Amino acid sequence: MKKILSVFASIGLGLTPITTVVSCFNKPEVKEKQELTAETFGEWMANQNFGYEGDFYFLENRDPKEQSNSSIRTILGYKFENIIAKEIYNNFSSKNDDVWYIYVNLDYDNFGEQINDENPFESMKDYEFNYQLTIKNKNPNNKIELKYEDQKFRFKQTNRAEINNFNNEMLHHVLLNYDDFENDINNPFNCWLKNSYLLGDAKDEIISGETVRAKDSISDYLNKTSTGHSTSFKLPYEELYFTTIIDEIHQYEKVGESDFIRFKISATSTFAELKDKPEVKWEAIYII
């Protein structure tokens, strides 16, 4: 019925070390999973009812415009992508040279009817948002593109977040659900693909062995989006702006016969506007 998940090749299959570490691309075999095709995924989607109920970091008692702006909508989209990617990973296999891209587009009007200046975001409240799901395999040798309109996602934040009481878990919520800085390194469906236009220099530097410059290039890219300087992405609260240093690029490999490369990073993010300026260490797999 399904195939064993084996996302990355073993360390002997063409890995180019940048530092000496055990391959982060090897993962244990888990359970049998389906091959992802238009037919199998369509049948699976027809039986899904996605939702999230739990802790999150949206604040209350703020300027209503802060609690209803487009950043809230964008971050909810990232959260939905992460939840859906986890469920896909639990049910579908991925080949070593697959390059998955998952995108959730929340319906603008539906969102605006529920969260706006007169009705800012509230914790402990049940929301149901309409969205469109797109899933693609970007490897030109394994291309697939599927779209699903008029989907629904339930969301309920069950904690009351306070800006002066952010623990480590809450800061990881910020990192994972803001432009997918952090991700699950075991899940190939989980936001590994990065913008080659913005990170093209880093890709060239990694391939040529210029590790220090590559770390600086990736840090610069991440910091533009997390400190309010990006025109595309902004955190909803300035107190949560943060900076990131890439501590290590462990290794890279080519993705099959494509032009993509895949590598692991370790990073440290500092939330300088919060009490005690907490630092959070995290890791991710990136594909460029």
Secondary structure, 3 states (H helix, E strand, C coil): CCEECCCCCCCCCCCEECCCCCCCCCCCCCCEEECCCHHHHHHHHCCCCCEEEECCCCECCCCCCCCCCHHHHHHHHHHHHHHHHHHHHHHECCCCCCCEEEEEEECHHHHHHHCCCCCCCCCCCCEEEEEEEEEEECCCCCCEEEEEEEEEEEEEECCCECHHHCCHHHHHHHHHCCCCCCCCCCCCCCCCECCHHHHHHHHHHHHCCCHHHHHHHHHHHHHHHHCCCCCCCCCCCHHHCCEEEEEEEEEEEECCCCCCEEEEEEEEEECCCCCCCCEEEEEEEEEC
